[in-house]
Amino acid sequence: MERLKEYCNAFSAALVAIDDHDEFTFLQDTLRTHHRANDTRQPIIEYWTAGNDIINEGHWVWAPNSEPMEFKPWAPGEPNRDVHDKDDCAGLFNYEDFLMNDDNCDESRFFICEHEEKPNGEVVG
């Protein structure tokens, strides 16, 4: 995860923290446009967010400032605890219509960076 944070930081951004239903709907709709959600014939597609419970199991926060997750669009049955207690990072998962899933932070996944809106409306891809 540290490598992903560094990548986002290089663009003056951070891993996405989903603040509310509107932001989540935007992300979900965008991901649905690019991938077929709930299609089990597709490979696993998951995008990391800044959500994690690395420091305190079961207490989900947004990195890097450890703000508690207020809005939690978890898939049914999530977050679940794996037998090795390694599912400490939250991602948006295609098999669950891009709802959040907790997974092992060491897994290689896509990721989403965000930054504050620029006054000129510029978007960094």
C-alpha positions as CSV (number, residue, x, y, z in Angstrom):
1,M,0.0,0.0,0.0
2,E,2.9,2.4,0.7
3,R,3.9,2.2,-3.0
4,L,0.4,3.2,-4.0
5,K,0.4,6.2,-1.6
6,E,3.7,7.3,-3.0
7,Y,2.3,7.0,-6.6
8,C,-0.7,9.2,-5.7
9,N,1.5,11.7,-3.9
10,A,3.6,12.1,-7.0
11,F,0.5,13.6,-8.6
12,S,-0.3,15.7,-5.5
13,A,-3.1,13.3,-4.8
14,A,-4.0,10.5,-2.2
15,L,-5.8,7.2,-2.3
16,V,-9.5,7.8,-2.6
17,A,-11.5,8.2,0.7
18,I,-15.2,7.9,-0.1
19,D,-16.9,10.7,1.9
20,D,-20.5,10.3,0.9
21,H,-23.1,8.5,-1.2
22,D,-22.7,11.0,-4.1
23,E,-18.9,10.3,-4.3
24,F,-19.5,6.6,-4.1
25,T,-22.2,6.6,-6.8
26,F,-19.8,8.5,-9.1
27,L,-17.0,6.0,-8.5
28,Q,-19.4,3.0,-8.9
29,D,-20.9,4.3,-12.1
30,T,-17.5,5.1,-13.5
31,L,-16.2,1.6,-12.7
32,R,-19.4,0.0,-14.1
33,T,-18.8,1.9,-17.4
34,H,-15.3,0.3,-17.7
35,H,-16.0,-3.2,-16.3
36,R,-19.0,-5.5,-16.2
37,A,-20.0,-5.7,-12.6
38,N,-21.2,-9.0,-11.1
39,D,-19.9,-10.9,-14.2
40,T,-18.2,-14.0,-12.6
41,R,-16.7,-14.9,-16.0
42,Q,-14.5,-11.8,-15.7
43,P,-11.3,-12.0,-13.6
44,I,-11.3,-10.4,-10.2
45,I,-11.2,-6.6,-10.6
46,E,-10.7,-4.6,-7.4
47,Y,-9.6,-1.0,-6.8
48,W,-7.9,-0.1,-3.6
49,T,-9.2,2.8,-1.6
50,A,-7.6,4.6,1.4
51,G,-9.9,2.5,3.8
52,N,-8.1,0.2,6.3
53,D,-8.2,-1.3,9.7
54,I,-4.5,-1.9,9.9
55,I,-3.9,-0.3,13.3
56,N,-7.1,-1.4,15.1
57,E,-8.9,-4.5,13.8
58,G,-12.5,-3.7,13.0
59,H,-12.0,0.1,13.4
60,W,-12.1,1.3,9.7
61,V,-10.4,4.6,8.9
62,W,-9.3,6.5,5.9
63,A,-5.5,6.8,5.5
64,P,-3.4,8.8,5.9
65,N,-5.1,10.9,8.5
66,S,-7.0,8.1,10.2
67,E,-10.4,9.8,9.9
68,P,-13.1,7.2,10.9
69,M,-15.1,5.9,8.0
70,E,-18.5,7.6,8.2
71,F,-19.8,6.3,4.9
72,K,-19.3,2.6,4.5
73,P,-20.7,1.1,1.3
74,W,-19.8,-2.5,2.2
75,A,-20.9,-5.5,0.1
76,P,-23.2,-7.9,2.0
77,G,-21.2,-9.9,4.6
78,E,-18.3,-7.4,4.5
79,P,-16.1,-6.6,6.1
80,N,-15.3,-10.2,7.0
81,R,-12.3,-11.4,8.9
82,D,-10.1,-13.9,7.2
83,V,-8.4,-16.6,9.2
84,H,-5.0,-14.9,9.1
85,D,-6.3,-11.4,10.0
86,K,-4.8,-9.9,6.8
87,D,-7.9,-8.4,5.2
88,D,-7.1,-4.9,6.4
89,C,-7.6,-2.8,3.3
90,A,-10.9,-1.8,1.6
91,G,-11.4,-2.1,-2.1
92,L,-14.2,-1.7,-4.6
93,F,-14.8,-5.2,-6.0
94,N,-16.4,-6.1,-9.4
95,Y,-18.2,-9.3,-8.2
96,E,-20.2,-7.2,-5.7
97,D,-21.2,-4.4,-8.1
98,F,-18.2,-2.4,-6.9
99,L,-19.3,-2.3,-3.3
100,M,-16.5,-2.4,-0.7
101,N,-14.7,-5.6,0.2
102,D,-12.0,-6.0,2.8
103,D,-8.9,-7.8,1.4
104,N,-5.2,-8.5,2.0
105,C,-3.3,-5.3,1.6
106,D,-0.5,-7.2,-0.1
107,E,-2.6,-8.2,-3.0
108,S,-1.8,-6.4,-6.3
109,R,-4.9,-4.4,-7.3
110,F,-5.8,-1.4,-9.3
111,F,-6.2,1.8,-7.2
112,I,-7.9,5.2,-7.3
113,C,-6.2,8.5,-6.5
114,E,-8.0,11.7,-5.8
115,H,-7.1,15.3,-5.2
116,E,-8.9,18.5,-4.4
117,E,-10.6,20.0,-7.4
118,K,-8.4,22.5,-9.1
119,P,-9.8,26.0,-9.7
120,N,-9.4,25.6,-13.5
121,G,-11.3,22.3,-13.5
122,E,-8.1,20.4,-14.6
123,V,-8.4,16.6,-14.2
124,V,-5.3,14.4,-13.7
125,G,-6.0,11.0,-15.3
